[in-house]
Amino acid sequence: MSKLRYLAALTLTLPAPAARAQNIAPVAQAALPVAQPAAFEAHVRYLADDRLRGRLPGTPGYQLAVDYVTAQLRQNGVLPAGEQGGYTQKVRLRRAFVEPGAVLSFQPASGAAQPLAYGPAATLYPNPAQPDVRLDSAPLVFAGYGISAPELKYDDYAGLDARGKVVVVTRQPLRQFGDNERQYFSDLRTVLETAGRHGAVGVLLAAARPDAHLADFPKGVVSALGPDGQVAVSRSYAPGPVQLVGLVSAATLQQLFGGAAADTARTLAALRSGKTASQALPGRFSAQYRSRYQDIESYNVVGKITGSDPILKNEYVVHSAHLDHLGVGAPINGDSIYNGAHDNATGVASVLEISKLYASLKQKPRRSVLFVLMTGEEMGLLGSAYFAKLPTVPKTALVADINTDMPTIIAPLLGVVPLGADHSSLLKEVRTAADYLRLTVEPDPEPAQNRFIRSDQYSFVVQGVPALHIKYGNRTADGRNNLSETVQKWRAATYHKPQDNVEGGTFDWDAGAQYARLNFLIGYQVAQAARRPSWNKGDFFGARFGR
């Protein structure tokens, strides 16, 4: 079915007003006018003001943002749910860098060892847990994409002994599996955890393109430390035997394959055809390098509305958004402050207005509700990963996360894409809320963007909590239903640039308030339901992470 026909079908099947109203509790309906465009705009204007200098974690500007949202939650009647009776949860962030002087070499099966030039030939991720790393003459194996999924009848590690060896994997795009599987298996954390389970001591990621420039990547990697001072969450490090993670150029990959049973052309062609092509490589790899650290303290902000049911009030529905942005960086058109008005002051504004909606209810929902504004999203979903793994409430009490990240309020809100909702029973609440607000529910117009795993809801998913992220739909008032094209042009000009600011930006504040109402109605239904959300039978993420 074409997107136009899909939207038309959804529009034609919207329930009549009376039927829609029956699906939403009157107390929730009555609260909706509390979320107002003017209040939404005021939040964004403050959070994206130049005074906050782009809200980089660890800076005074980020602390101003923490203070602002804390004051707003308190003013809205939201109780503290952070650490030690306050509104904050400390997150200690560690930025790690590879010190100059890293030495890498390749020992072919015969002949002298060959040095690998750091930058052009290979580069390394810093190790956030082990300052000094040394591998001497470690054997090499090639493990395709680094996937081990025998339940899907695909396993790059089948028959491959990776124990004590450096695993080489390609980062060429996956061509097999569905969108969900591709997103999960392409995630670097998944690749590293899989290699670690098979006993690897190192992972070398082969560049997907011959023209890839390794010298500028990675410049620094950020992780979050737990209360014990050890790495608690990271997108580029996995606790276990893997000590070294690096990238190698296409030319270096050819070098590592010297003397192998199958060359890179045959091997990569086999992978593209959907076949595994793992093999031992005859050479050995050596490396010696040192990482240095910069540790900073940052904060998640956590507030709570207590539920009304004596039993279910001990369970929690989470409304989340990331509070941080990129700070001050390279100037573009004379501006160097990356204000992050859309990304993600609008998401934070939505959560603040949602908290106001819940607080206004004369009868609170049965479950409790948490409002979590998180640090370190731009550094790798760190604040959300930390909270989802080490929450300020019992971990098993988290029942769902409704996340808001850059809702892109540049046009009237007529349709929505509920990223992740189709993995669980949450899709029912989305449809009910959208129907009530006369919004169409649409498929993702840009599945190749892998947006489901690129924002904070994914941190909850990997802890077994059903989660979703509402994004803009494609529906437009003129019937062209091409909003995604407009968004792509807008994103090219503003995303992660100083131009994402209020004064020069495009905003539909009514759409912002409507986003807040929609997410509130979704969360309210979950908080009021007799049963907590469940993963769909046979769902990929539910099978991997469900509890």
Secondary structure, 3 states (H helix, E strand, C coil): CCHHHHHHHHHHCCCCHHHHHHCCCHHHHHHHHHCCHHHHHHHHHHHCCHHHCCCCCCCHHHHHHHHHHHHHHHHCCCEECCHHHCCEEEEEEEEEEECCCCEEEEECCCCCCEECCECCCEEECCCCCCCEEEEEEEEEEECCCCCEEHHHCEECCCCCCCCCCEEEEECCCCCCCCHHHHHHHHCHHHHHHHHHHCCCCEEEEECCCCCCCCCCCCCCEEEEECCCCCEEEECCCCCCCCCEEEEECHHHHHHHCCCCCCCHHHHHHHHHCCCCCCEEEEEEEEEEEEEEEEEEEEEEEEEEECCCCCCHHHCEEEEEEECCCCEEEEEECCEEEECCHHHHHHHHHHHHHHHHHHHHCCCCCCCEEEEEEECCCCCCCHHHHHHHHCCCCCHHHEEEEEECCCCCCCCCCCEEEEECHHHECHHHHHHHHHHHCCCEECCCCCHHHCHHHCCCHHHHHCCCCCEEEEEECCCCCCCCCCHHHHHHHHHHHHCCCCCCCCCCCCCCHHHHHHHHHHHHHHHHHHHHCCCCCCECCCCHHHHHHCC
